[in-house]
Amino acid sequence: MKVLFISSWYPNSTNALKGLYIKKHAQAIHAAGVNIQVLALTVNPSKKVFEKKVYKVIDDKGIVTHLIELNSRFYKFLHLDLFLQFSFLKKYFYKNIVKEFNPDIIHSNVLYPAAIMGHWLAKKENKPHIITEHWSGVDKFLNKSLYSGLAKKAYSEAKYITAVSGFLKNTLTKQASAEKIIIVPNVVNTERFCYNEKKREADKIIFSCAAHWGRPKRPDLIFNALEEISKKIKQKIVLNVVGVGHLINELKKPEWNFEINYLGNLVPEKLAEVMQGSDYFLHASEMETFSIVIAEALSTGTPVLASNVGAVSELINLKNGVLCENNLESWTNSILELINKNDFDRKEISKEVEKFGKKNIGEQFLRLYNYKPV
């Protein structure tokens, strides 16, 4: 079986983290024994007026990856020109892929622009088309975009649509039949993000948080709640902050009554170590369609306090953490509830996340390709 994996969100020479979770899906599919190649067309900001870079690589897991990068200071206009993007993608496909790798299935990721382009290519090649959706903005796009008609047709004619959470599936059922929408979560590296028994210090509580710190994240709730907590308890409070972004920069100015370690961006191995060394993980956001970072924290056995938004309630339960509302009072009270709970089984918390491991996710996609979703 040959699968062509199409995406417009994918790691590239200008952004090594862009769509990394989509790359992990591709690697899980490859590990399940599927002959998969990736065709990624990305539009990226640049100081240049226009630059097209085309290259073919074999990634660290052995997947042949074709990358088309459109880099421009006018990248927003390029992103809106669906037909120009498709002309580049189609030309590359017929010149460099189809003669050596004629796919049995075309599998696109994210409705705009990749899934619309994948739909057109699948129609032209008379191949079944599968779409995986990650995008929290898909509902707004389908109702207000210039391309909403094309997008709805791509959904309606797809063989299957996979959603990374039940929350996202419920959103998609407004536009597509629920019977063909299958939940296939994101991949967590459960070997790297694993349980590592930590000796807790009675006089210190170590929290951690990690994100790309722009909207919809809410680090202000984390910082201000811990400020309130520092006035109520005797233990020393330490917060390890992973990631960068303007929302964190804005919080560096005041003096806080607790210790803060700004760690910047970390490679996954170091992020896992931070989580393993934490007593609790905090995640404040206004929207999440899955939240890989919450799942990674749970995979290390670390209890989580998170905003009750989007798909987060599908990850957090009474045995592994606490959910709260996005206001200071709720965050403050919920942190106190979290640290006063003494019945967290951290090893068991870690075991629950094994369902998001690469093997399981790869097998789910394999069943889908064989038209046996269960």
C-alpha atoms as one frame of an Amber mdcrd trajectory, in Angstrom:
protein
   0.000   0.000   0.000   1.321   3.435  -0.996   0.133   6.595   0.739   0.930
  10.166  -0.261   0.770  12.377   2.817   0.042  16.016   1.899   0.433  18.911
   4.318   0.879  22.672   4.391   1.908  22.545   8.055   5.231  20.682   8.209
   8.757  21.205   9.587  10.925  22.992   7.016  14.129  24.998   6.691  12.499
  28.189   8.039  10.544  26.623  10.915  11.656  23.272  12.331   8.611  23.045
  14.639   5.847  23.873  12.159   3.326  21.009  12.099   5.651  18.708  14.024
   2.628  16.716  15.259   1.706  16.016  11.608   5.211  14.676  11.009   4.727
  12.390  14.039   1.539  11.024  12.438   3.506  10.295   9.259   6.185   8.493
  11.265   3.585   6.432  13.140   2.049   5.390   9.803   5.502   4.489   8.460
   6.231   2.430  11.597   3.001   0.487  10.983   4.492  -0.809   7.722   2.847
   1.576   5.257   4.869   2.784   2.270   4.380   6.507   2.831   5.883   9.583
   1.211   5.280  13.180   2.304   4.577  16.119  -0.006   4.669  19.348   2.006
   4.027  22.777   0.539   4.617  25.525   3.095   4.195  29.307   2.856   6.624
  31.149   5.124   7.511  34.750   6.029  10.770  36.043   4.563  12.608  39.293
   3.881  12.754  38.338   0.213  10.079  39.383  -2.274   9.658  35.767  -3.375
  11.695  32.598  -3.138  10.740  29.063  -4.070  12.838  26.272  -2.589  12.262
  22.679  -3.666  14.114  19.738  -2.187  13.757  16.055  -1.415  15.066  14.507
   1.804  14.826  11.282   3.747  13.923  12.081   7.348  15.368  10.499  10.495
  12.799   7.667  10.342  13.437   6.861   6.663  10.432   8.672   5.134  10.940
  10.196   1.686   9.856  13.835   2.094   9.283  16.294  -0.751   9.346  19.932
   0.399   8.168  22.965  -1.548   8.795  26.200   0.341   7.280  29.482  -0.808
   9.057  32.233   1.133   8.037  35.859   0.797   7.498  39.145   2.619   4.022
  38.898   1.048   3.425  35.449   2.517  -0.095  36.358   3.686  -1.149  37.007
   0.094   0.565  33.801  -1.055  -1.271  31.867   1.627  -4.584  33.159   0.267
  -3.759  32.208  -3.342  -4.953  28.605  -3.279  -4.761  28.160  -7.048  -1.139
  29.304  -7.255  -0.186  26.914  -4.458  -1.949  24.055  -6.206  -0.175  24.807
  -9.478   3.196  24.357  -7.725   2.045  21.195  -5.932   0.491  19.583  -9.024
   3.500  20.346 -11.221   5.875  18.826  -8.684   3.687  15.737  -8.208   3.596
  14.890 -11.921   7.240  15.709 -12.542   8.868  14.140  -9.474   6.550  11.696
  -7.686   3.902   9.830  -9.663   6.205   7.942 -12.059   8.146   6.305  -9.205
   5.539   6.438  -6.448   1.954   6.143  -7.679  -0.082   6.334  -4.441  -3.069
   4.127  -3.663  -4.420   6.697  -1.168  -4.001  10.442  -0.830  -4.045  11.551
   2.812  -4.238  15.305   3.435  -3.741  17.218   6.656  -5.747  20.309   7.665
  -8.589  21.611   5.520  -6.972  24.761   4.148  -5.058  24.671   1.954  -3.720
  21.096   1.954  -6.994  19.144   2.069  -8.587  21.171  -0.732  -5.495  20.606
  -2.884  -5.447  16.940  -1.878  -9.107  16.665  -2.888  -8.375  18.097  -6.322
  -5.399  15.790  -6.814  -7.340  12.737  -5.623 -10.182  13.568  -8.034  -7.753
  13.961 -10.930  -6.016  10.670 -10.088  -9.259   8.855  -9.132  -7.807   7.925
  -5.741  -9.552   7.700  -2.348  -8.961  10.767  -0.205  -8.594  10.840   3.581
  -8.373  14.084   5.578  -6.894  14.503   9.048  -8.056  17.647  10.824  -6.138
  19.503  13.553  -7.418  23.035  13.031  -9.447  24.760  15.746 -10.423  27.483
  13.258 -12.055  25.142  10.773 -15.646  26.015  11.726 -15.070  29.743  11.216
 -13.288  29.057   7.916 -16.164  26.939   6.597 -18.683  29.662   7.357 -16.836
  32.816   6.316 -14.062  32.003   3.850 -13.955  32.735   0.148 -13.100  29.052
  -0.290 -15.818  27.623   1.983 -17.662  25.987  -0.924 -14.514  24.184  -2.090
 -13.734  23.198   1.487 -17.180  21.714   2.101 -16.879  19.703  -1.107 -13.502
  18.329   0.005 -15.073  17.190   3.279 -18.201  15.741   1.664 -16.282  13.690
  -0.913 -13.525  12.422   1.407 -13.561   8.697   2.184 -12.887   9.400   5.863
 -12.057  12.397   8.023 -10.025  11.890  11.171 -10.146  14.330  14.069  -7.589
  14.474  16.878 -10.264  14.737  19.589 -13.944  14.218  20.307 -14.293  17.981
  20.694 -13.019  18.537  17.155 -15.193  15.697  15.818 -18.272  17.410  17.250
 -17.270  20.586  15.427 -16.823  18.717  12.148 -20.208  16.987  12.346 -21.770
  20.348  11.445 -20.219  19.893   8.000 -19.776  16.155   7.444 -21.473  12.875
   8.311 -20.545  11.688  11.814 -20.223   8.110  10.515 -17.148   8.948   8.456
 -15.414  11.068  11.106 -12.998   8.908  13.112 -11.070  10.051  16.192  -7.335
   9.405  15.852  -5.365  11.358  18.492  -1.976  12.980  18.169   1.151  10.965
  18.908   3.007  11.136  22.221   6.537   9.773  22.455   5.802   7.569  25.469
   9.370   6.238  25.472  10.865   9.685  25.940   8.055  11.151  28.062   7.979
   8.346  30.588   7.514   7.936  34.327  10.639   8.573  36.366  10.099   8.380
  40.117  10.891  11.701  41.771  11.514  12.315  45.443   9.284  15.210  46.397
  10.641  17.934  48.703   8.348  18.856  51.610   9.476  22.492  51.704   9.283
  23.146  47.956   6.646  22.755  45.212   7.922  22.709  41.640   5.497  23.647
  38.868   6.206  23.686  35.154   4.461  25.029  32.071   5.371  24.858  28.389
   3.977  26.431  25.217   4.582  28.762  22.313   3.559  31.795  24.331   1.121
  33.614  22.101  -2.668  33.563  21.951  -4.665  31.545  22.838  -2.341  30.742
  25.775  -2.910  32.515  29.119   0.316  32.539  31.154  -1.014  35.554  33.082
  -3.438  33.243  34.892  -0.614  30.915  35.913   1.651  33.707  37.178  -1.048
  35.644  39.030  -2.514  32.507  40.639   0.911  31.403  41.895   1.428  34.912
  43.273  -1.759  34.476  45.297  -0.731  30.954  46.374   2.665  32.219  47.596
   0.787  34.304  50.183  -1.228  31.334  51.448   1.283  28.501  51.890   4.658
  28.101  53.607   6.404  26.004  50.961   8.708  27.650  48.456   7.161  27.869
  44.987   9.251  27.320  41.854   7.912  27.734  38.300   9.856  26.391  35.311
   8.720  28.129  32.122   9.527  26.391  28.825   9.078  28.214  25.520   9.220
  31.788  24.285   6.745  34.395  23.070   5.486  37.908  23.649   3.015  36.870
  26.374   5.892  35.613  28.531   8.002  38.680  27.787   5.206  40.866  29.127
   5.276  38.958  32.437   9.010  39.298  33.017   8.742  42.939  34.098   7.089
  42.660  37.555   8.800  41.233  40.595   7.098  38.008  41.631   7.091  36.463
  45.106   8.098  33.049  43.790  11.086  31.681  41.914  10.836  31.585  38.102
  13.225  29.805  35.751  12.845  30.938  32.127  14.230  27.978  30.185  13.410
  29.059  26.624  12.820  26.500  23.909  14.007  23.010  24.810  14.593  19.880
  22.780  12.106  17.099  23.661  14.637  15.227  25.813  15.171  18.280  28.041
  11.441  19.067  28.174  10.811  15.516  29.386  13.400  16.015  32.140  11.704
  19.253  33.260   8.333  17.495  33.445   9.782  14.503  35.281  11.327  16.871
  37.825   8.060  18.753  38.441   5.442  18.142  41.080   2.682  19.551  38.863
   2.187  20.812  35.319   0.067  23.904  34.560  -1.594  24.726  31.242  -3.719
  27.839  30.714  -5.326  28.396  27.333  -8.471  29.698  25.700  -8.668  26.830
  23.155  -7.149  23.369  22.607  -8.127  20.798  19.983  -5.920  18.176  21.687
  -2.883  19.558  23.615   0.140  17.356  23.085   2.013  19.090  25.896  -0.650
  18.067  28.447  -0.476  14.479  27.197   3.346  14.573  27.419   3.196  15.799
  31.011   0.724  13.051  31.930   2.967  10.521  30.195   5.704  11.413  32.719
   3.197  10.787  35.526   2.904  14.468  36.409  -0.581  15.619  37.546  -1.951
  18.507  35.475  -4.048  21.581  36.189  -5.510  22.956  32.973  -8.152  25.297
  31.594 -11.430  23.506  30.915 -11.575  24.407  27.216 -11.898  22.482  23.972
 -10.650  18.906  24.177  -8.788  19.267  27.489 -11.532  17.483  29.463 -10.847
  14.393  27.313  -7.349  14.231  28.816  -7.902  15.322  32.431  -9.896  13.359
  35.016 -10.084  13.117  38.812  -7.219  10.604  38.868  -4.675  12.681  36.956
  -5.421  16.336  37.595  -7.844  19.219  37.971  -9.802  21.351  35.484 -10.536
  25.016  36.114 -12.180  28.050  34.540 -10.220  30.899  33.025 -10.380  33.412
  35.837  -7.954  34.162  38.663 -10.197  32.908  41.469 -10.739  29.534  39.815
  -7.038  29.139  39.031  -6.010  30.036  42.580  -8.516  27.682  44.217  -7.705
  24.888  41.767  -3.963  25.068  42.442  -4.705  24.756  46.166  -6.951  21.770
  45.400  -4.205  20.218  43.298  -1.473  20.462  45.924  -3.790  19.279  48.712
  -4.691  16.061  46.879  -2.584  13.185  48.174  -4.000  10.305  46.147  -2.351
  10.787  42.742  -0.859   7.515  41.500   1.811   8.963  39.254   2.872   5.649
  37.780  -0.733   4.852  36.866  -1.176   8.320  35.346   1.731   7.544  33.024
   0.244   4.191  31.966  -3.022   5.824  30.879  -1.215   7.744  28.132   0.138
   4.642  26.385  -2.923   4.754  24.082  -1.323   7.812  22.425   1.891   5.933
  21.637   3.226   5.680  18.089   2.377   1.983  17.669  -1.273   2.411  18.592
  -1.790   5.511  16.419  -0.073   3.884  13.449  -2.311   0.832  13.720  -5.414
   3.047  13.799  -4.409   4.677  10.519  -3.573   1.285   9.007  -7.094   0.035
   9.791  -8.473   3.194   8.214  -6.489   2.637   5.007  -7.950  -0.868   4.872
 -11.419   0.667   5.442 -11.885  -1.098   8.769 -12.097   1.758  11.307 -12.820
   0.555  14.847
